[in-house]
Amino acid sequence: MRGFPEGFLWGCATAAYQIEGAPKADGKGPSIWDRFAHTPGHLPEGETGDVACDHYHRFRDDIALMKQLGMQAYRFSLSWARILPLGTGAVNPAGLAFYSDLIDELLAHGIEPMVTLFHWDLPAALDDRGGWLNRDSAQWFADYARVAFEAFDGRVKKWVTLNEPWVVSDGGYLRGTIAPGHKNRFEAPIASHNLMRAHGAAVKLYREIGRHEIGLVVNIEPKYAASNSNADVAASRRAAAYMNEQYLDPALLGSYPPELREVFNGAWPEWDCSDFELIRQPVDFLGVNYYTRSVTRHDDSAWFLKAAPVRQPLATYTETNWEVYPQGLTDTLLWVRQRYGDIPLYITENGAAFFDPPVAEDGRVRDPLRTDYLRKHLLAVREAIAAGVDIRGYLVWSFMDNLEWTLGYAKRFGIVHVNFASQERTPKDSAHWYAKVIASHGESLAESL
């Protein structure tokens, strides 16, 4: 089996609202997550991202710790409302300065920045104008992207337009479980479509003024039919089309999968063909976020998809109730190549929340389940590389424990433990293990845990 290719990037990932804190500092405007988290009942025990990991004030120490662990790349997101407090119009110089200093600090430590323009925290002022339901949102996003490109391109050589548009649409507009908290079957496809139009508009702009690489990040959850019955196979196809192909097909093939018409029924709009010309812009890479799979059966009682997941006996499940299934990552990477061709790929998120004990007297945080998870998934990546998939990097989720959106601070994905009272950072055993993997360029994966 081949190892990891020369130039393969090893790193970690975070998102602005989950770690930065400082929601009103230096002229930042509110985002939909600032509003959503402060609405009673949305997050456990009234938790918010007001402080989070205080990364806004501690980023230099955090980057020094990344360097200590051997990180070669760091994927982070910009807070749109920190740069453009109203979403459009006047730029906030202090917001740009924060990210400029962050990028310079990364480069000074030899860590390559990968910048995500949108990781769910839409400026609240734009939500007041309809948010992703407004067709103007594609232009709003392109205008914001221009500010970022003109400020940072060159120092930043890898750009991401959107992170996981499916989560934004499904949670934010269909089920109401995340910001902005809508629950409307008719809104969800409109939000998805405008997100993809925004992606296309930003890529088109980058082709005009940018000099490096730009891509899209999607979360893929492979859907396996619970049986060979026609009903279960059809249910798994609907689920796959809805979660995975709804975003990749228009971006890479220029159309939506036909199953979406069945999924949304009367809520599925007719789209202008010219929209697909905008959406299907050539990208330099695709980012894949992988956590788990779903074994799917037909269920008439299941709202919307008429499909339900089947819990697997004897399987390991994470604290977020996701099955640990590394083979699904190999299957996913092979499927992407088979369906969309030899597009370069990065694993832009992969990780797990498990129960972590407190920091021990010897300073260790023992997290063997997370270490085992990461090892098996990196072996799955290596298997896909051996099969010929062009995979260029792996970014663990997450660098440190943070606000896990509506799950609050209890679900810890980090390889670095955060004491949220003192803000002390402590690398877990998984961090030290990952540092060894990086230093050996993956050769240490052969060692037993």
C-alpha positions in Angstrom: 0.0 0.0 0.0 1.3 3.4 -1.0 2.0 5.9 1.7 1.1 9.6 1.7 2.2 11.6 -1.3 5.0 14.1 -1.2 3.6 17.5 -0.2 0.6 16.0 1.6 -0.5 18.6 4.1 -1.2 17.7 7.7 -3.1 20.1 9.8 -6.2 21.0 11.8 -9.4 23.0 11.5 -11.7 25.4 13.4 -14.6 27.8 12.8 -14.9 31.5 13.8 -18.0 31.4 15.9 -16.9 28.3 17.7 -13.6 29.6 19.0 -13.2 33.4 18.6 -15.5 35.0 21.2 -15.3 38.8 21.3 -18.7 39.2 19.6 -18.7 43.0 19.9 -15.0 43.7 19.9 -13.5 46.4 17.7 -16.6 47.1 15.6 -17.8 43.6 14.9 -21.5 43.3 13.9 -23.8 40.6 15.2 -24.3 37.4 13.3 -27.3 35.0 13.1 -25.4 32.8 15.6 -25.0 35.6 18.1 -28.8 36.0 17.9 -29.7 32.3 17.9 -27.4 31.5 20.9 -28.9 34.3 22.9 -32.5 33.1 22.3 -33.6 31.1 25.3 -33.9 27.4 24.7 -31.5 27.1 21.8 -28.3 26.1 23.6 -28.0 24.1 26.8 -27.9 26.1 30.0 -27.8 29.4 28.2 -24.4 28.8 26.7 -23.2 31.2 24.0 -20.2 31.8 21.9 -19.5 35.2 23.6 -16.2 33.9 25.1 -15.8 30.4 23.6 -12.0 29.8 23.4 -11.2 33.5 23.5 -9.2 32.9 20.4 -9.6 36.5 19.3 -7.2 37.5 22.1 -5.2 34.2 22.4 -4.5 33.4 18.7 -0.7 33.9 19.0 -0.5 31.3 21.8 -2.8 29.0 19.9 -0.6 29.2 16.8 2.5 28.6 18.8 0.9 25.4 20.1 0.0 24.4 16.6 3.6 24.8 15.7 4.7 22.8 18.7 2.5 19.9 17.5 3.9 20.1 14.0 0.9 21.4 12.2 1.6 22.3 8.6 -1.8 23.8 7.7 -4.6 25.5 9.6 -8.1 25.8 8.1 -10.1 28.6 9.8 -13.1 30.7 8.8 -13.5 34.5 8.7 -16.4 36.1 10.5 -18.2 37.9 7.8 -19.7 40.3 10.3 -16.3 41.1 11.8 -15.2 42.3 8.4 -18.5 43.8 7.2 -20.6 44.6 10.2 -23.7 45.1 8.1 -22.8 42.3 5.7 -22.4 44.9 2.9 -21.1 48.4 2.6 -18.5 49.8 5.0 -15.5 47.6 5.8 -14.4 47.3 9.4 -10.6 47.9 9.4 -10.1 46.3 12.8 -11.7 43.1 11.6 -9.4 43.0 8.6 -6.5 43.7 10.8 -7.3 40.8 13.2 -7.3 38.3 10.3 -4.2 39.9 8.7 -2.3 39.5 12.0 -3.6 35.9 12.3 -2.4 35.0 8.8 1.0 36.7 9.4 1.4 34.8 12.6 0.7 31.5 10.8 3.1 32.2 8.1 5.8 33.2 10.6 5.4 29.8 12.1 5.5 28.0 8.7 1.8 27.0 8.8 -0.2 27.4 5.7 -3.6 29.1 6.1 -6.6 27.7 4.4 -9.4 30.3 4.7 -13.1 29.5 4.7 -15.2 32.5 3.7 -18.5 31.2 5.2 -18.9 28.8 8.1 -22.6 29.4 9.0 -22.4 32.8 10.7 -24.3 35.1 8.3 -24.3 38.7 9.4 -27.6 39.4 11.2 -28.2 42.5 9.1 -28.4 40.3 6.0 -30.8 37.9 7.7 -33.0 40.9 8.2 -33.0 41.3 4.4 -34.0 37.7 3.8 -30.7 35.9 4.3 -30.1 33.0 1.9 -33.7 33.3 0.7 -32.9 36.5 -1.0 -31.4 36.1 -4.5 -29.2 39.1 -3.9 -27.3 37.0 -1.3 -25.1 35.7 -4.1 -23.9 39.2 -4.9 -23.6 40.1 -1.2 -21.3 37.1 -0.8 -19.2 38.0 -3.9 -18.8 41.5 -2.6 -17.6 40.2 0.8 -15.3 37.7 -1.0 -13.8 40.5 -3.0 -12.8 42.3 0.3 -11.2 39.2 1.6 -9.4 38.3 -1.7 -8.0 41.8 -2.1 -6.8 41.9 1.5 -5.3 38.4 1.8 -4.8 36.6 -1.5 -1.1 35.8 -1.9 -0.6 35.3 1.7 -3.6 32.9 1.5 -3.2 30.4 -1.3 -6.1 28.1 -0.5 -9.6 29.5 -0.3 -12.9 27.8 0.5 -16.2 29.4 -0.4 -18.7 27.6 1.8 -18.5 25.1 4.6 -21.3 22.4 4.5 -24.1 24.2 2.8 -26.3 21.2 3.5 -26.2 21.9 7.2 -27.1 25.5 6.7 -30.2 24.6 4.6 -31.3 21.5 6.5 -30.8 22.8 10.0 -31.3 26.5 9.4 -34.3 26.5 7.0 -35.9 23.0 7.0 -35.8 21.8 10.6 -35.1 25.0 12.5 -32.4 23.4 14.7 -29.7 25.9 14.0 -29.5 29.6 13.0 -31.5 31.2 11.7 -34.0 28.7 13.0 -36.6 28.5 10.3 -38.7 25.4 9.7 -40.1 25.5 6.2 -40.0 22.8 3.5 -40.4 25.5 0.8 -37.5 27.6 2.0 -34.9 24.9 2.2 -34.3 24.4 -1.6 -34.3 28.1 -2.1 -31.6 28.6 0.6 -29.6 25.7 -0.9 -29.8 27.1 -4.4 -28.8 30.6 -3.3 -25.9 29.2 -1.3 -24.7 27.5 -4.5 -25.2 30.6 -6.5 -23.1 32.5 -3.9 -20.4 29.8 -4.2 -20.3 30.2 -8.0 -20.3 34.0 -7.8 -17.2 33.9 -5.5 -15.3 31.4 -7.6 -16.1 33.4 -10.8 -14.8 36.5 -9.1 -11.6 34.7 -7.9 -10.9 33.6 -11.5 -10.8 37.3 -12.3 -8.7 38.7 -9.4 -7.2 35.7 -7.6 -3.9 34.0 -8.1 -4.1 30.7 -6.4 -6.6 28.0 -5.5 -10.3 28.0 -4.5 -12.7 25.2 -3.7 -15.9 24.1 -1.9 -16.2 22.1 1.3 -19.1 19.6 1.7 -20.0 17.1 4.4 -20.6 13.7 2.9 -22.4 10.9 4.8 -22.5 7.8 2.6 -25.9 6.1 2.7 -26.0 2.4 2.7 -29.4 0.6 2.2 -30.4 -1.4 5.2 -31.5 -4.3 2.9 -31.7 -5.2 -0.7 -35.4 -4.4 -0.8 -36.5 -1.9 -3.4 -38.0 0.3 -0.7 -34.8 0.5 1.3 -32.6 1.0 -1.8 -34.9 3.9 -2.9 -34.8 5.4 0.6 -31.0 5.4 0.6 -30.9 7.0 -2.9 -33.2 9.8 -1.7 -31.1 10.4 1.4 -27.9 10.5 -0.7 -29.3 12.8 -3.3 -30.6 15.1 -0.5 -27.5 15.3 1.6 -24.6 14.7 -0.8 -25.5 15.2 -4.4 -27.7 18.3 -3.9 -24.5 20.3 -3.6 -21.9 18.4 -5.6 -24.0 17.8 -8.7 -24.7 21.4 -9.5 -21.2 22.6 -8.6 -19.5 19.8 -10.6 -22.0 18.5 -13.1 -24.3 21.5 -13.6 -27.6 20.0 -12.6 -29.5 18.7 -9.6 -30.1 14.9 -9.0 -33.6 14.0 -10.2 -34.5 12.5 -6.8 -34.8 16.0 -5.3 -38.1 16.5 -7.1 -39.5 13.5 -5.3 -37.9 14.5 -2.0 -39.3 18.1 -2.0 -42.5 17.2 -3.9 -44.5 20.4 -4.4 -41.8 22.5 -2.7 -39.3 21.9 -5.4 -39.0 25.1 -7.6 -38.1 25.3 -11.3 -34.7 26.8 -11.7 -33.4 29.1 -14.4 -30.8 27.3 -16.6 -28.5 30.3 -16.4 -28.2 29.8 -12.6 -26.3 26.5 -13.3 -23.8 28.4 -15.6 -23.0 30.5 -12.5 -22.9 27.6 -10.0 -20.7 25.3 -12.2 -17.5 27.3 -12.0 -14.2 25.3 -12.2 -12.8 24.7 -8.8 -9.3 23.7 -7.9 -10.1 21.3 -5.1 -13.0 19.8 -3.1 -12.9 19.6 0.7 -14.6 16.5 2.2 -15.8 16.6 5.8 -16.4 13.0 7.0 -17.6 11.8 10.3 -19.9 8.8 9.9 -22.2 6.8 7.6 -25.9 6.1 7.7 -27.6 2.7 7.1 -31.0 3.7 5.8 -34.3 2.0 5.6 -37.7 3.1 4.2 -40.0 4.5 6.9 -43.4 6.0 6.0 -43.6 7.7 9.4 -40.3 9.6 8.9 -41.0 13.2 8.1 -39.7 14.6 4.8 -37.4 11.8 3.4 -39.5 8.8 4.3 -36.1 7.3 5.3 -34.7 6.5 8.7 -31.3 5.5 10.0 -30.8 2.0 11.5 -28.5 1.7 14.5 -25.9 -0.9 14.1 -25.4 -3.6 16.8 -22.0 -4.0 18.3 -20.7 -0.8 16.7 -18.9 2.0 18.5 -20.8 5.3 18.7 -19.4 8.7 19.5 -20.9 11.2 22.1 -22.9 12.7 19.2 -24.4 9.3 18.5 -22.5 8.8 15.2 -21.3 5.4 14.3 -17.5 4.9 14.0 -17.1 3.5 10.4 -13.8 4.3 8.8 -14.6 2.2 5.7 -17.2 4.8 4.9 -14.4 7.4 4.4 -12.6 5.2 1.8 -16.0 4.5 0.1 -16.8 8.2 0.0 -13.5 9.2 -1.5 -13.8 6.5 -4.2 -17.3 7.5 -4.9 -16.4 11.1 -5.4 -13.7 10.1 -8.0 -16.1 7.7 -9.7 -19.0 10.3 -10.0 -17.1 13.5 -10.5 -13.7 12.6 -11.9 -10.1 13.2 -10.6 -10.6 16.4 -8.7 -8.0 17.0 -6.0 -9.4 16.4 -2.6 -8.6 17.5 1.0 -10.1 15.9 4.1 -11.0 19.2 5.6 -12.7 17.8 8.7 -12.6 14.5 10.4 -12.8 13.8 14.1 -15.0 12.6 17.0 -16.4 13.7 20.3 -15.8 11.2 23.1 -16.0 11.6 26.8 -12.7 13.0 28.0 -11.5 12.7 31.6 -10.3 15.8 33.3 -6.6 16.7 33.0 -4.8 14.2 35.2 -2.2 15.1 37.9 0.5 14.1 35.4 -0.8 16.7 32.9 -2.2 14.1 30.5 -5.7 13.9 29.0 -6.1 10.2 28.0 -8.4 9.9 25.0 -7.8 6.4 23.5 -11.1 6.3 21.7 -10.3 9.5 19.8 -6.8 8.3 19.0 -8.1 5.0 17.7 -10.7 6.9 15.6 -8.2 9.1 14.0 -5.7 6.3 13.3 -8.4 4.1 11.6 -9.6 7.0 9.5 -6.1 8.0 8.4 -5.6 4.4 7.3 -8.8 4.7 5.4 -7.4 7.8 3.7 -4.3 5.9 2.8 -6.3 3.1 1.4 -8.1 5.6 -1.0 -4.7 7.0 -2.0 -3.5 3.5 -2.8 -6.6 3.1 -5.0 -5.5 6.2 -7.0 -7.6 9.0 -5.4 -5.8 12.4 -5.5 -5.9 13.4 -1.8 -3.6 16.3 -0.9 -4.1 16.8 2.8 -5.8 15.9 6.1 -7.1 18.5 8.6 -8.3 17.1 11.9 -11.5 18.4 13.5 -10.8 20.1 15.7 -7.7 21.7 16.9 -9.2 22.4 20.3 -12.4 21.9 22.2 -14.9 24.6 21.4 -18.6 25.5 21.3 -20.2 22.6 19.4 -23.0 24.8 18.1 -26.4 23.8 19.7 -24.7 21.0 21.7 -22.8 23.6 23.7 -19.5 23.0 25.4 -20.1 19.4 26.6 -19.2 17.7 23.3 -15.5 17.9 22.9 -14.0 17.2 19.5 -10.6 18.8 20.1 -7.2 17.2 20.2 -6.4 20.0 22.6 -8.3 20.2 25.9 -9.7 23.6 26.8 -10.6 24.5 30.4 -13.3 27.0 29.6 -13.1 28.6 33.0 -9.4 29.3 32.9 -8.9 29.0 29.1 -5.9 26.8 29.8 -5.0 24.6 26.8 -3.7 21.0 27.3 -2.8 18.7 24.4 -4.5 15.4 24.8 -2.9 12.1 24.1 -4.4 12.2 20.6 -2.6 15.5 19.9 0.8 14.0 20.8 0.0 10.9 18.8 -1.0 13.1 15.8 2.2 15.1 16.1 4.1 11.8 15.8 2.1 10.9 12.7 2.9 14.3 11.1 6.6 14.1 12.0 6.8 10.6 10.4 4.6 11.6 7.3 2.2 8.9 8.3 4.8 6.1 8.8 4.0 5.8 12.5 0.4 4.7 11.6 1.9 1.2 11.3 2.6 1.1 15.0 -0.1 -0.4 17.3 -1.7 1.9 19.8 
